[in-house]
Amino acid sequence: MKHLKFILLIIIIINIFGTISYSQEIKATVFVNTQKLAFEALPSVSTMAQDIQNYINSQKFTEIKWEGEPINVDITIVLSGGTRNIYSAEMIVVSRRKLDAPKGSDGGESVTMKIRESTWTFEYNMGANFTFNLLRYDPVVSMIDFYMLLAIGMDQDSYGELDGTIPFERAKQIVQLAASKDVDGFKSYSQPGEFTKFNLITDLTDMRYYDFRKIIFSYYVDGMDKLAADREKALTELEDVIARLASFKKNKMVGPSVFLQLFFDTKGQEIATLFNGYANKDVFKNLMFLDPSSSMIYQDSRDGKYGR
């Protein structure tokens, strides 16, 4: 009987720790670049990277029952200023998703979001204690929360059609709250196609872009996840995805989209690499229509010269 109780206790402990291991959505690595700071400002930010990293990695950002490993997110923060502990910063956020592969092999990773924040000013004191609260705007935490929710939403959309809706709606709460307080970088007025947080989250939560998000789901599940098992079939699927994206832009978009821009800012090089020298040249016509600013990349890929 004692032996049975011991076994049951071990099972319970394993289950508890298994749940804890993957209860958070994000596993972040944070790097803070201080090269633009004066020497005397350096001690004040010596714990910033660890403070932000600890906050993200111990925080649950949604109520989604998380299955599997956390999302790998790399964050680079470049600081300037520092007078009276007030800093300006640029931040680059890169999130990645593991790709499926036959048992015993590694399918590698695919970047799901690569985005730069260039309008960020905040006060920071060494050893800050960050708290998650969507109803309160905090210059540091709210900005971090916004991008972590975007990373979660992008990841979720890659596994299920429109599964990223909940984190996107939470990110929208942050934008609306910050805009109501007239926080720099969160303005709700802008030119069509201007890359702002407000325009991005508007696209991500707009029903008119639901079909676009479903196509992105196909990009991962029908294309990227099949590369390791059957590359030729996966590329055929990706070719179809790109054609569907081109059709969406031609027939359903009424103006420039920052969501479309973000997708190709993130995926353009990956796509060019995958299709380098591809036989069906129609795919490159579609890519240049979808992402005209990267036409040179796609021309090199068409000619089999990309990356050389």
ZIBELZI-V521432 format. One record per residue. N is the residue number from 1. RES is the residue in three letters. PHI is phi in degrees with one decimal (none if undefined). OMEGA is omega in whole degrees, 0 to 359 (999 if undefined). Layout:
BEGIN
<<N:RES:PHI:OMEGA> <N:RES:PHI:OMEGA>>
END
This chain:
BEGIN
<<1:MET:none:178> <2:LYS:-62.6:179> <3:HIS:-63.9:180> <4:LEU:-65.4:179> <5:LYS:-62.3:180> <6:PHE:-64.2:179> <7:ILE:-62.8:179> <8:LEU:-62.0:179> <9:LEU:-63.2:179> <10:ILE:-62.0:180> <11:ILE:-62.5:180> <12:ILE:-62.8:180> <13:ILE:-61.8:179> <14:ILE:-60.9:180> <15:ASN:-64.4:180> <16:ILE:-63.3:183> <17:PHE:-71.3:175> <18:GLY:-63.5:179> <19:THR:-68.2:181> <20:ILE:-63.0:185> <21:SER:-56.7:186> <22:TYR:-120.1:181> <23:SER:-77.1:177> <24:GLN:-86.8:183> <25:GLU:-83.5:190> <26:ILE:-120.0:166> <27:LYS:-120.0:188> <28:ALA:-102.8:168> <29:THR:-119.2:186> <30:VAL:-114.3:176> <31:PHE:-123.7:178> <32:VAL:-112.5:178> <33:ASN:-91.1:184> <34:THR:-113.2:186> <35:GLN:-63.2:181> <36:LYS:-88.0:181> <37:LEU:-89.3:172> <38:ALA:-67.8:184> <39:PHE:-56.1:183> <40:GLU:-69.0:180> <41:ALA:-87.6:187> <42:LEU:-62.1:181> <43:PRO:-58.6:184> <44:SER:-68.9:182> <45:VAL:-113.2:185> <46:SER:-64.5:180> <47:THR:-107.4:186> <48:MET:-60.0:182> <49:ALA:-58.4:181> <50:GLN:-68.9:179> <51:ASP:-61.2:181> <52:ILE:-68.7:180> <53:GLN:-62.9:179> <54:ASN:-61.9:179> <55:TYR:-60.7:183> <56:ILE:-62.3:187> <57:ASN:-76.2:177> <58:SER:-110.3:186> <59:GLN:-105.2:171> <60:LYS:-100.9:188> <61:PHE:-91.6:178> <62:THR:-137.6:176> <63:GLU:-100.1:178> <64:ILE:-65.5:175> <65:LYS:-74.3:189> <66:TRP:-79.1:178> <67:GLU:-119.3:180> <68:GLY:86.8:184> <69:GLU:-77.6:177> <70:PRO:-65.9:178> <71:ILE:-77.4:176> <72:ASN:-78.7:181> <73:VAL:-129.6:175> <74:ASP:-105.5:181> <75:ILE:-124.7:175> <76:THR:-116.9:180> <77:ILE:-116.2:179> <78:VAL:-106.3:186> <79:LEU:-93.6:169> <80:SER:-143.7:183> <81:GLY:83.7:179> <82:GLY:111.7:179> <83:THR:-67.9:182> <84:ARG:53.9:177> <85:ASN:63.3:175> <86:ILE:-101.5:186> <87:TYR:-123.7:164> <88:SER:-105.5:184> <89:ALA:-152.4:164> <90:GLU:-110.2:181> <91:MET:-136.1:174> <92:ILE:-114.6:181> <93:VAL:-118.1:179> <94:VAL:-127.6:178> <95:SER:-113.6:185> <96:ARG:-130.8:180> <97:ARG:-129.5:176> <98:LYS:-71.6:179> <99:LEU:-101.0:179> <100:ASP:-66.4:178> <101:ALA:-157.9:175> <102:PRO:-55.8:182> <103:LYS:-54.4:179> <104:GLY:91.3:179> <105:SER:-125.2:183> <106:ASP:-115.3:180> <107:GLY:-83.2:181> <108:GLY:79.2:183> <109:GLU:-129.8:174> <110:SER:-131.6:178> <111:VAL:-72.2:180> <112:THR:-97.3:178> <113:MET:-154.4:173> <114:LYS:-135.0:189> <115:ILE:-144.3:182> <116:ARG:-115.7:174> <117:GLU:-107.4:183> <118:SER:-118.1:181> <119:THR:-122.1:186> <120:TRP:-148.5:176> <121:THR:-129.2:184> <122:PHE:-159.2:172> <123:GLU:-101.5:180> <124:TYR:-136.8:175> <125:ASN:-119.0:185> <126:MET:-52.9:179> <127:GLY:73.8:183> <128:ALA:-59.2:177> <129:ASN:-106.6:184> <130:PHE:-90.4:181> <131:THR:-132.3:179> <132:PHE:-79.2:179> <133:ASN:-159.9:183> <134:LEU:-70.6:182> <135:LEU:-93.0:182> <136:ARG:-131.8:178> <137:TYR:-85.4:175> <138:ASP:-125.2:186> <139:PRO:-57.4:179> <140:VAL:-91.4:188> <141:VAL:-64.4:184> <142:SER:-63.5:178> <143:MET:-65.9:178> <144:ILE:-61.9:180> <145:ASP:-58.3:181> <146:PHE:-57.1:183> <147:TYR:-73.8:176> <148:MET:-68.1:177> <149:LEU:-66.7:174> <150:LEU:-61.7:180> <151:ALA:-61.4:179> <152:ILE:-65.3:180> <153:GLY:-62.9:178> <154:MET:-62.4:179> <155:ASP:-64.8:181> <156:GLN:-63.8:178> <157:ASP:-64.0:181> <158:SER:-81.9:180> <159:TYR:-109.9:181> <160:GLY:-153.9:182> <161:GLU:-59.1:177> <162:LEU:64.9:181> <163:ASP:-68.7:180> <164:GLY:-85.7:186> <165:THR:-60.7:183> <166:ILE:-61.8:178> <167:PRO:-62.9:177> <168:PHE:-63.9:179> <169:GLU:-65.9:177> <170:ARG:-68.0:176> <171:ALA:-63.2:178> <172:LYS:-64.1:176> <173:GLN:-57.9:180> <174:ILE:-63.3:181> <175:VAL:-62.6:181> <176:GLN:-64.8:179> <177:LEU:-64.7:180> <178:ALA:-65.2:179> <179:ALA:-64.1:180> <180:SER:-66.5:178> <181:LYS:-99.4:177> <182:ASP:57.8:178> <183:VAL:-73.5:180> <184:ASP:-58.7:180> <185:GLY:96.5:180> <186:PHE:-117.9:185> <187:LYS:-60.1:180> <188:SER:-95.6:179> <189:TYR:-109.8:183> <190:SER:-166.2:176> <191:GLN:-79.7:176> <192:PRO:-54.8:179> <193:GLY:84.6:177> <194:GLU:-66.2:185> <195:PHE:-80.6:177> <196:THR:-125.3:178> <197:LYS:-62.4:180> <198:PHE:-63.9:180> <199:ASN:-65.1:180> <200:LEU:-64.4:183> <201:ILE:-70.4:175> <202:THR:-64.5:177> <203:ASP:-62.4:185> <204:LEU:-64.9:182> <205:THR:-107.6:181> <206:ASP:-84.7:180> <207:MET:-58.9:180> <208:ARG:-67.1:178> <209:TYR:-102.6:179> <210:TYR:-60.8:180> <211:ASP:-64.0:177> <212:PHE:-62.4:179> <213:ARG:-62.9:178> <214:LYS:-67.7:177> <215:ILE:-66.6:178> <216:ILE:-63.2:174> <217:PHE:-56.6:178> <218:SER:-63.7:179> <219:TYR:-54.3:182> <220:TYR:-82.1:189> <221:VAL:-73.4:182> <222:ASP:-89.4:182> <223:GLY:-113.2:187> <224:MET:-59.6:182> <225:ASP:-70.6:182> <226:LYS:-103.7:184> <227:LEU:-59.3:184> <228:ALA:-69.0:183> <229:ALA:-87.7:183> <230:ASP:-153.3:186> <231:ARG:-60.9:182> <232:GLU:-61.9:179> <233:LYS:-66.1:180> <234:ALA:-62.8:179> <235:LEU:-66.1:176> <236:THR:-63.3:177> <237:GLU:-64.5:180> <238:LEU:-66.6:175> <239:GLU:-60.2:178> <240:ASP:-66.3:177> <241:VAL:-58.6:181> <242:ILE:-64.8:177> <243:ALA:-63.4:179> <244:ARG:-67.5:176> <245:LEU:-63.5:179> <246:ALA:-63.7:178> <247:SER:-64.1:179> <248:PHE:-62.6:181> <249:LYS:-63.6:184> <250:LYS:-71.5:191> <251:ASN:-105.4:187> <252:LYS:-122.0:179> <253:MET:-89.1:182> <254:VAL:-103.0:180> <255:GLY:-171.2:180> <256:PRO:-63.8:183> <257:SER:-124.9:176> <258:VAL:-74.7:176> <259:PHE:-65.1:177> <260:LEU:-61.2:179> <261:GLN:-62.2:179> <262:LEU:-62.1:181> <263:PHE:-59.0:183> <264:PHE:-79.7:170> <265:ASP:-60.7:181> <266:THR:-81.5:192> <267:LYS:-106.6:187> <268:GLY:-54.4:181> <269:GLN:-67.6:177> <270:GLU:-61.0:181> <271:ILE:-65.5:179> <272:ALA:-60.6:178> <273:THR:-66.4:182> <274:LEU:-63.4:185> <275:PHE:-99.7:181> <276:ASN:-55.4:180> <277:GLY:76.0:184> <278:TYR:-62.8:187> <279:ALA:-67.8:183> <280:ASN:-81.3:186> <281:LYS:-76.5:179> <282:ASP:-61.3:181> <283:VAL:-61.1:181> <284:PHE:-75.7:174> <285:LYS:-62.3:179> <286:ASN:-64.9:180> <287:LEU:-64.1:180> <288:MET:-70.5:174> <289:PHE:-72.0:182> <290:LEU:-73.2:188> <291:ASP:-134.9:187> <292:PRO:-60.8:181> <293:SER:-67.3:180> <294:SER:-109.9:184> <295:SER:-56.5:181> <296:MET:-62.5:178> <297:ILE:-61.9:183> <298:TYR:-71.6:175> <299:GLN:-66.0:177> <300:ASP:-63.2:178> <301:SER:-64.3:178> <302:ARG:-58.3:183> <303:ASP:-86.4:179> <304:GLY:74.0:185> <305:LYS:-111.9:185> <306:TYR:-70.3:178> <307:GLY:87.9:181> <308:ARG:-92.6:999>>
END
